[in-house]
């Protein structure tokens, strides 16, 4: 997403990136040559191709109505997508806030505890540790769910609708996979990774480990290698997608830590609090599916065909409708080109707004939402008094090819230190990832980007 000062004229008029000019430059160049040749022929042979009469007004008015109606529908889809993204992250934030509050742990003094809790506490001395683990699991899974949304928007249209994604998209998806490995356990990540559906050279869905993903990005943080093909195949078969698996993991943690009527889990969530939490997850899942619906449901082909066909016919008929030697080059060339610019620009704008998700310049900035959720999650852990769970998270440097896609200055991403890769930041500021393994085989990592309190 591009922010700009709409109060001035210089920036909106003379901008190139993110405007309609890159999309319509080729049609405008072809049309300019076509109109110039037609005008020169009219001057040379003293021929008048047509007259600017009622016919031109009817055709131009009808075409303008169709294009503007399409642009309005595309703008409505854009705001619909923006609302769905906002509600998705709002529901996740509310779920996380309430869940962390409901997991009380063992904060009260022994004298204030009911006798049944005292008995269970004597049988379960590590209840406080379990409460910390529940909070940590909820935070990391919710953040992983947000990352899955960003990864899904990268490949939902080109990959799951057409079966191919570009090498650049594959590179960004692999970075999202590396990000997920630093938030999920190995079995959780492999369950997610199998549902992505990207095919490798062996005609099988690709599955990468943390080591393989680290080796892929070590020393190369600018783009995909030249040895990669131009595109990668994505399976089109109906299958379980990544967001459904993530929702299962979140609900599994929620329902496995319910404190029922027998008070079997004093560190857990009271049974009566589970339905509202599940309702928030259900609403977040609905927003996710609505985003997927916007991406995978393009403009109906008959309407798109009608708009494109009428626009092509109108532009091809411009010499016979508007070129008149008597009005001179201004009325015969400049005015028709402005009409063509308006029609082509409206069509390009509608095409840009129909799918506001992905990595284009005007697409919604999901990285900003994810970064905000990361900082809010750590603040919630501090506010609920679980500094041990807060200490389990750290930051890693976000590479430039990912950070540049956001409209905000985002330089770090959150990870679980236990699952994360070790990071070495060189003088250039670009992270080089390696993996360190402890004596018991647990993945460890130290953050070179600093603690969250310093950011």
C-alpha positions in Angstrom: 0.0 0.0 0.0 1.2 3.5 -1.0 0.6 6.5 1.2 0.8 9.9 -0.4 -0.2 13.5 0.2 -3.5 14.0 -1.5 -3.5 17.7 -0.8 -0.9 18.5 -3.4 -0.6 18.1 -7.2 3.0 17.2 -7.8 3.2 13.8 -6.3 -0.1 12.3 -7.6 0.4 13.7 -11.1 4.1 12.8 -11.6 4.1 9.4 -9.8 4.8 6.3 -11.7 5.0 3.3 -9.3 1.5 2.3 -8.2 -0.4 4.4 -10.7 -2.2 3.4 -13.9 0.7 4.3 -16.1 2.6 1.0 -16.0 -0.6 -0.8 -16.9 -1.7 1.3 -19.8 1.7 2.5 -21.2 1.7 -0.1 -24.0 -1.9 0.4 -25.2 -1.4 4.2 -25.1 1.8 3.9 -27.2 0.1 1.7 -29.8 -3.0 3.9 -29.8 -0.8 7.1 -30.2 0.9 5.6 -33.2 -2.4 4.5 -34.7 -4.0 7.9 -34.2 -1.0 9.7 -35.6 -0.9 7.6 -38.7 -4.6 8.0 -39.2 -4.4 11.8 -38.8 -1.4 12.0 -41.3 -3.4 10.0 -43.8 -6.4 12.2 -43.4 -4.3 15.3 -43.9 -2.4 13.9 -46.9 -5.5 12.6 -48.7 -7.8 15.4 -47.4 -10.2 12.8 -46.1 -12.6 13.2 -43.2 -13.1 9.8 -41.5 -16.2 10.8 -39.6 -18.1 13.4 -37.6 -18.3 13.9 -33.9 -22.1 13.5 -33.6 -24.7 11.7 -31.6 -23.2 8.3 -32.4 -20.0 9.1 -30.6 -21.8 10.4 -27.6 -24.0 7.2 -27.3 -21.1 4.8 -27.7 -18.8 6.8 -25.3 -21.6 7.2 -22.7 -22.5 3.5 -22.7 -18.9 2.4 -22.4 -18.2 5.0 -19.7 -21.2 3.7 -17.7 -20.0 0.1 -17.9 -16.4 0.9 -16.9 -17.5 3.2 -14.0 -19.9 0.6 -12.8 -17.1 -2.0 -12.8 -14.8 0.4 -11.0 -17.4 1.0 -8.3 -17.9 -2.7 -7.8 -14.1 -3.2 -7.6 -13.8 -0.4 -5.0 -16.5 -2.1 -3.0 -14.5 -5.3 -3.1 -11.4 -3.4 -2.0 -13.1 -2.0 1.1 -14.8 -5.4 1.7 -11.3 -6.9 1.8 -10.0 -4.1 4.0 -12.8 -4.7 6.5 -12.3 -8.4 6.5 -8.6 -8.0 7.3 -9.3 -5.5 10.1 -11.9 -7.9 11.6 -9.6 -10.9 11.3 -6.8 -9.2 13.3 -9.4 -7.7 15.7 -10.8 -11.1 16.5 -7.4 -12.7 16.9 -6.4 -9.8 19.3 -9.6 -10.2 21.3 -9.1 -13.9 21.5 -5.6 -13.6 22.7 -6.4 -10.9 25.2 -9.2 -12.9 26.8 -7.4 -16.2 26.7 -4.3 -14.8 28.5 -6.6 -13.3 31.1 -8.5 -16.5 31.7 -5.3 -18.5 32.1 -4.8 -17.4 35.7 -2.0 -19.8 36.6 -1.0 -19.8 40.3 -1.0 -16.1 41.3 -2.9 -16.2 44.5 -1.4 -17.0 47.9 -1.9 -20.4 49.4 -4.2 -19.1 52.1 -6.6 -17.7 49.5 -7.0 -20.9 47.6 -9.9 -23.2 47.9 -9.2 -26.5 49.5 -9.7 -28.4 46.2 -7.1 -26.3 44.4 -4.7 -26.8 47.3 -5.1 -30.6 46.9 -4.6 -30.4 43.1 -1.7 -28.1 43.6 0.0 -30.6 45.9 -0.5 -33.2 43.2 0.6 -30.9 40.4 3.5 -28.7 41.6 4.3 -27.6 38.0 0.9 -25.9 37.4 2.6 -22.5 37.1 4.9 -23.9 34.4 1.9 -25.4 32.5 0.1 -22.0 32.6 3.1 -20.4 31.1 3.3 -23.0 28.4 -0.4 -22.5 27.6 0.1 -18.7 27.2 3.2 -19.2 25.1 1.4 -21.7 22.8 -1.5 -19.5 22.3 0.7 -16.5 21.4 2.9 -18.4 19.0 0.0 -20.2 17.3 -2.0 -17.0 16.8 1.0 -15.3 15.3 1.6 -18.2 13.0 -2.1 -18.0 11.9 -1.5 -14.4 10.9 1.6 -15.4 8.9 -0.4 -18.2 7.2 -2.9 -15.5 6.1 -0.1 -13.5 4.4 1.4 -16.7 2.8 -2.1 -17.7 1.6 -2.7 -14.4 -0.1 0.5 -14.7 -2.1 -0.5 -18.0 -3.8 -4.3 -18.1 -3.5 -5.0 -16.7 -6.9 -2.1 -17.6 -9.2 -1.4 -20.9 -7.4 -4.7 -22.3 -6.3 -6.7 -21.0 -9.3 -4.2 -21.3 -12.2 -1.7 -23.9 -10.8 1.5 -21.8 -11.3 3.4 -19.2 -9.2 6.4 -17.2 -10.2 9.9 -17.7 -8.8 9.7 -14.5 -7.0 6.4 -15.5 -5.3 8.0 -18.9 -4.4 10.9 -17.0 -2.8 8.5 -15.0 -0.7 6.5 -18.1 0.3 9.7 -19.8 1.3 10.5 -16.9 3.6 7.0 -17.3 5.2 7.8 -21.0 5.7 11.1 -20.1 7.4 9.1 -17.7 9.6 6.7 -20.5 10.5 9.5 -22.8 11.4 10.5 -20.3 14.1 7.0 -20.2 15.6 5.9 -23.8 15.3 7.0 -27.2 16.6 8.5 -29.5 13.9 5.4 -31.7 13.7 3.1 -28.7 13.5 5.2 -27.1 10.7 5.3 -30.3 8.7 1.5 -30.6 9.0 1.2 -27.0 7.6 3.9 -27.5 5.0 2.2 -30.5 3.4 -0.9 -28.5 2.8 0.8 -25.7 0.8 0.8 -27.8 -2.4 3.9 -26.3 -4.2 5.5 -29.0 -6.3 9.3 -29.4 -6.5 11.4 -31.1 -9.2 10.2 -34.6 -8.3 6.5 -33.8 -9.0 5.9 -34.1 -5.3 4.7 -31.4 -2.9 7.9 -29.8 -1.5 8.7 -30.0 2.2 11.6 -28.2 3.7 13.2 -28.5 7.1 14.6 -25.6 9.1 18.1 -26.4 8.0 17.1 -26.4 4.3 15.3 -23.1 4.5 18.2 -21.5 6.4 20.7 -22.7 3.7 18.4 -21.3 1.0 18.5 -17.8 2.5 22.0 -17.8 3.8 24.0 -15.1 2.0 21.1 -14.4 -0.4 18.6 -12.0 0.9 17.7 -10.0 -2.3 15.8 -12.5 -4.5 15.6 -16.0 -5.9 18.7 -17.6 -7.4 19.1 -17.6 -11.2 19.0 -21.4 -11.3 15.4 -21.4 -10.3 12.8 -21.9 -13.1 10.5 -19.0 -14.0 7.5 -20.7 -12.4 6.6 -23.5 -10.0 3.6 -25.8 -10.2 1.0 -25.8 -7.5 -1.4 -28.6 -7.0 -5.0 -27.8 -7.9 -6.6 -30.8 -6.3 -9.1 -30.0 -3.6 -7.2 -30.4 -0.3 -7.0 -29.2 3.3 -5.4 -25.8 3.3 -3.0 -24.3 5.8 -5.4 -22.1 7.7 -7.7 -25.0 8.6 -4.7 -26.9 10.1 -3.7 -23.8 12.0 -7.2 -23.4 13.4 -7.1 -27.0 14.6 -3.9 -26.4 16.5 -5.3 -23.3 18.2 -8.5 -25.1 19.2 -6.5 -28.1 20.3 -4.5 -26.0 22.8 -7.8 -24.3 23.9 -9.7 -27.4 24.6 -6.8 -29.4 26.0 -6.4 -26.8 28.8 -10.0 -26.5 29.9 -10.6 -26.4 33.7 -13.8 -28.4 34.0 -16.2 -28.7 36.9 -13.9 -31.2 38.7 -11.1 -28.5 38.7 -8.7 -30.9 37.1 -6.6 -28.1 35.5 -6.3 -25.1 37.9 -3.9 -23.4 35.5 -6.4 -23.7 32.6 -9.4 -21.8 31.3 -12.7 -22.1 33.1 -15.2 -24.2 31.1 -17.7 -21.4 30.9 -15.2 -19.1 29.1 -14.5 -21.5 26.3 -17.6 -20.8 24.2 -16.9 -17.0 23.8 -13.3 -17.8 22.9 -14.4 -20.3 20.4 -16.8 -17.8 18.9 -13.9 -15.3 18.3 -12.0 -18.1 16.6 -15.0 -18.9 14.5 -15.3 -15.2 13.5 -11.6 -15.0 12.6 -12.0 -18.2 10.5 -15.0 -16.6 8.7 -13.0 -13.5 7.9 -10.2 -15.7 6.5 -12.6 -17.5 4.3 -14.1 -14.2 3.2 -10.7 -13.0 2.2 -10.1 -16.2 0.2 -13.5 -15.7 -1.4 -12.5 -12.2 -2.6 -9.3 -13.5 -4.0 -10.6 -16.5 -5.8 -13.8 -15.0 -7.2 -12.9 -12.7 -10.1 -15.3 -10.5 -12.1 -17.7 -12.7 -14.1 -16.2 -13.4 -17.5 -19.3 -12.2 -19.5 -19.1 -8.7 -18.0 -15.3 -8.5 -18.3 -15.6 -9.7 -22.0 -18.2 -7.1 -22.7 -16.1 -4.2 -21.2 -12.9 -5.3 -22.9 -14.6 -5.9 -26.3 -16.5 -2.6 -26.3 -13.3 -0.7 -25.2 -11.3 -2.3 -28.0 -13.9 -1.5 -30.6 -14.3 2.1 -29.4 -10.5 2.7 -29.4 -10.2 1.1 -32.9 -13.0 3.4 -34.1 -11.5 6.6 -32.7 -10.1 7.8 -36.1 -13.5 7.5 -37.8 -15.3 9.1 -34.9 -13.1 12.0 -33.8 -10.5 12.8 -36.5 -11.5 15.8 -38.4 -8.8 17.8 -40.4 -10.7 21.0 -40.0 -10.4 21.1 -36.2 -6.7 20.6 -36.3 -4.3 18.3 -34.4 -5.5 19.4 -31.0 -9.1 18.3 -31.6 -8.1 15.3 -33.7 -5.3 13.9 -31.6 -5.0 15.4 -28.1 -8.7 15.2 -27.2 -9.2 11.6 -28.4 -6.0 10.5 -26.5 -7.4 12.1 -23.3 -10.6 10.2 -23.8 -8.6 7.0 -24.4 -6.5 7.7 -21.3 -9.6 8.1 -19.1 -11.2 4.9 -20.3 -8.0 2.8 -20.1 -7.2 4.3 -16.7 -10.6 3.4 -15.3 -10.3 -0.1 -16.6 -6.8 -0.5 -15.1 -8.0 1.0 -11.8 -10.8 -1.5 -11.6 -8.5 -4.4 -12.4 -6.1 -3.2 -9.6 -8.9 -2.9 -7.0 -10.7 -6.2 -7.7 -8.0 -8.2 -5.8 -6.5 -6.1 -2.9 -4.3 -8.9 -1.7 -0.9 -10.0 -2.7 2.4 -8.2 -3.2 1.5 -5.4 -5.6 2.1 -1.8 -4.7 -1.5 -1.0 -3.9 -2.4 -4.2 -2.1 -3.3 -4.2 1.6 -0.3 -4.1 3.9 -0.7 -7.3 5.9 2.9 -7.1 7.3 1.9 -4.0 9.2 -1.0 -5.9 10.8 1.3 -8.8 11.7 3.9 -6.6 13.2 1.3 -4.8 15.3 -0.1 -8.1 16.5 3.4 -9.2 17.5 4.1 -6.2 19.7 0.6 -6.3 21.2 1.0 -10.0 22.1 4.2 -9.3 24.0 2.6 -6.4 25.8 -0.3 -8.6 26.8 2.1 -11.1 28.3 3.7 -8.4 30.3 0.3 -7.1 31.5 -0.8 -10.5 32.7 2.4 -10.9 34.6 3.9 -13.8 32.7 7.4 -12.6 32.2 8.7 -16.1 31.7 6.5 -16.6 28.7 7.6 -13.2 27.4 11.2 -14.2 27.7 10.6 -17.2 25.5 10.1 -14.9 22.5 12.8 -12.9 20.6 13.3 -11.0 17.4 15.1 -11.7 14.1 16.0 -9.2 11.4 13.5 -8.9 8.6 15.4 -8.9 5.2 15.0 -5.9 2.9 13.2 -7.8 0.2 10.4 -8.4 2.7 10.5 -5.2 4.6 10.3 -3.1 1.5 6.8 -4.5 0.7 5.4 -2.7 3.8 4.5 0.9 4.0 5.8 1.1 7.6 9.4 0.8 8.7 9.4 -2.8 9.9 12.8 -4.3 10.5 12.2 -7.3 12.8 9.9 -10.3 13.2 9.0 -12.2 16.3 10.0 -15.8 16.9 10.2 -18.4 19.6 13.8 -18.7 20.8 13.5 -22.4 21.4 12.6 -23.1 17.8 14.4 -20.2 16.0 17.5 -20.1 14.0 20.6 -18.3 15.3 21.2 -15.0 13.6 24.4 -13.2 12.8 24.0 -9.6 11.6 26.9 -8.3 9.5 28.0 -4.8 9.0 25.6 -4.3 6.1 22.7 -5.0 8.4 21.5 -8.1 6.6 21.0 -11.2 8.7 22.8 -14.4 8.0 21.0 -17.4 9.6 22.7 -20.4 11.1 21.4 -23.1 13.3 22.7 -24.0 16.7 21.7 -27.2 18.5 22.0 -27.9 22.2 23.3 -31.1 23.7 19.8 -32.6 24.0 18.9 -31.7 20.4 16.6 -28.8 21.1 16.9 -25.9 18.6 18.2 -22.8 20.2 18.8 -19.3 19.0 20.1 -15.9 20.1 18.6 -12.7 18.8 21.0 -10.2 17.3 18.3 -7.8 16.7 18.0 -7.0 20.4 15.3 -7.5 22.9 11.7 -6.3 22.4 12.2 -3.7 25.2 14.8 -2.0 23.0 12.5 -1.7 20.0 
